[in-house]
Amino acid sequence: MSSSIVAGVLAAAGETGTEMAEVELPIPAIGFGIITLVLFLVLLGITYSFKNVAARR
């Protein structure tokens, strides 16, 4: 049973070829890093805003 599955997978992989299509990114790669950095800084600011909340009560 498993040999027929393997044969089917190998046959399907052979039909599509080994070349993969290149996909254009919507923004340059550095943009993803900048967006992530800004997101983490916003989350840091939100977390920091709750500093000493328990001590006030």
Secondary structure, DSSP 4 states (H G I P E B T S, - for coil): -HHHHHHHHHHHHHHH-S-------SS-HHHHHHHHHHHHHHHHHHHHHTTTTGGG-
